[in-house]
Amino acid sequence: MRRRRVIAGVAALLFAPRKFVAQQASAKIPRVGWIWLGRSARNPVAGFRQGLKEFGYIEGRNIVVEYRFGEGRRDRIADLVAELVERQPDVLVAIGDLTVRAVKSATTTIPIVGLAGDPVWLGLVASLARPGGNVTGVSMMQGLEGLTGKRVELLKDALPAATRIGLLFVPDNPTAVRSLAQAQEVAGRLGFVIRPFPVRSDEPRRSSAPLPGRASTVSTSSQSNPSQATPGKPESFR
């Protein structure tokens, strides 16, 4: 449900301002490029399609969406982004820190709707209130100063007997590494241990299988996979 709300929110940001224009210029069918590092087999676009439907857009009827999946391979993202940019869609939707960065680097003219951890710290936008440039979207509020620590405090409050908390993180994701450092700092003050467990960004569930015997409970840090994001209210920046 969280993924559906986030992607539907992206759809809302994307099309709400354009609905009147689309009605006035019905001859022009909007074209969208959608890209994510993850795997197509997980059907991550269901929520996005539902969001489009709620705003009156049906694929193949009054909108065209071209999807690209990295299938977990980071080395494919640049080529996939280049393909979409070359097609000159009306807007690009990018999911995950790595993907949003790649899309932003590839174009300064096509509007981008992104889902990222901390877009300000990553340099994707100037601020959440005034992003500037051609990037807007949704922040999963990952890695923000103070917020990661608050999540750790809430987890400790919920499980006061816990002495070790396992934290899944993607080591080559800058936002995840930043979140881990903040979590460890707060845990030290509260008198328990954060046990970091590096995982592949595309297979967090499989990598977490051995954890229960080594940690009292498990939390997650920022992932490239939106379905694996740490619980928290997404924040729109526009």
N, C-alpha and C positions, 0 to 999 in steps of 0.2 A: 504493500500500500504506500509506503514512503516513496519508493521509486516512482510509482504512478503519480503521486502528488507533485513530486519534483519535476518530472518530465511534462506533466500537464501544466505546471506553472511556467515552464519554458515556452510551451505552446501559447499560453496566455500572453506572455510578454512579447512573443513574436507577432501574434496576429491581432490582438485587440486593437491597436492603433490603426491597423490596415483594413479592418472589416468594411468600413464605410467606403474607402477607396476601392476595395475589391468589388463592391456592389456597383459602383459607378463605372468601373472599367472591367466589366465581366468578361470581355473578349480576351483579356490577358490572364492566362492561368499562372499563378505564382509557382516558382520552382524553388525547392529547398534542398540543400545538401546537408546530410546528417552523418556524423562520423564519431566512432568510438573505438578505443583500443581493444575492447573485449570481444567475446565470441558471439557470433550470430546464432549459434545453437541455443543460447539462453533466452532468446526472444525478448531483448530489452526494449523493443520499440512499442510494445503493446500499450503502455501508458501514454506514450507520445501520440500514437494514433487516436487513442480515446480523447486526449486533449484537443486534437485537431477536430474531431467529430463534434465535440461540444461547442466549438466555434463555427460550425457549419462547413468544415472542409473534409471532403471525402477523397482519398487518394484514387487517382484514375478518373475522377469526375471533374473536380474543380481545383485540384492541386496536384503537383508532381513532387515526389520526394525521392531523392537518390540516396541510398544508404551505403556506407562503407564501414567495414569491420576490420580491425587490425588482427583479429583472431589471436590476441595475446602477444603479437610480435611488434615490438617497438620500432624495429627497423623498417616496417612497412608504412608507418604513419605519414612520413614526408611525401612518399609517392601517392598515397591515397588522397592526401590534402591537395596536392598539385592537380590530380585528376578533377576533383570537385571545383577547385578555383578556375580551372581552364573552362569549365562548363558555364561559368558566370551565373550562378543561381542568384535569386533575389536575396537570399539570406543563408547563412551557414549555421548549423547547430553542432556544437562540439561538446563532447562529454569527457570530463576528466582533465586534470592539470596539464598533462603532457599534450593532449590533443588540442586543448584551447591555445596553448602556447604555439603549437605548430601552425594552427590556422591563423592566429594573429600575425605570425611572422610571414605568412604567405600572401596576405592581402591587407591593404589599408582602406579599401573602398567598399568591399562587400560587408554588409552588417553581419555581426557575429553574435549569436546567443550561446553563452557558455555555461557549463556547470563545473565549478572548480571549488577547491578547498578554501583557500584564502587568496582571492584574486588580487587584493591590494598588495600583499607581501610578495606575491609572485610577479608583480609588475604588469599585470594584465589590464588593470584599470587604475585611475587616479584615486578613486574612493568609491565606496558603495553608493553613496548619495549622488555623486557626480562622476560617473566612470570616465566620461570623455572618450574621444576616439571612436572606433567602430565596434567596440565590444560592450555588451550588456549581458544580463543573465541572472543566474542564481548562485549564491555562495553557500556551501555546506558548512561554513563557519568552522573549518578545520584549522588548527594551528594558531588561531588568534590568541594573542597574549591574554592570559587569565582564564580563557574559556576552557581550554584543555584541563587545566588544574581543577576547575569547578566540576567538570565531569568526573574526574577522579575522586573528588571529595564526595560527590553524590553516590558514587559506586561504593565507597567505603561506608557511608552512612547506611546504605541499603544492606551491606554485608559486613557488619562491624567485626565479626570473628575472622574475616579474611586477613591473612598475613602476607600472601603473595598474589599479585594480580598479573596475569599474563596479558601482554599487549601485542596483538598482531600488527605488523607494519611492513610497508614496502620499502626496502632500504634505498632504492634509487628514486624514491619520491621525496623531494625536498620538504613538502608540507608534512608528510608522515614523520620524517626524521625530526623536524621541529616540534611536532606534537609529542613525540617520544621523550625528548629532552625536558619539556615542560612537565609531563606526567611524572617522570622520575624525580624532578625537583620537589614537586608537591608531595609525592609518596614519602620522600625522605623526611619531610617536615611532620608528616602524620604517623611515622613510625612503622611503615610497611614497605614491601619491596615490589617494584615493577620488574617483571621478567619479560624482556623483549624477545619476540619470536619473528624473525624475518620471514616473509612469505612472497611468493610470486604474485604479482598484481592480478593475474587472471585466474588463479586457483587458490584463493584464501581458504575455502572450506576444506579442501583436501589437505592443505598444509597444517590445518589446525587440529587434525585428528589425534595426535599424541598429547595434546596439551592438558587434558583433565588431570592426569596423574602428577603434573609438575606445577600446577598453579591452582589457587583456590577458586578463581573465577577468571573469565576472559573478557577483554575489551578489544576494540579495533581502532586503528588510526585511519587517516585518510587513505582511500584506495582509488585506483583508477576505475574500479567497478562501482557504479552508483548504488547497486543493491547491497554493497558491503560498507557503506559509509557509517561512521559513528552516529548513533542516535542524536538528533538535535534538530531544531527548527531551521529549515532553509531560509536564507535571507536574500531577498531580491535586491539587485543593484540596477539602477536604471537612470 
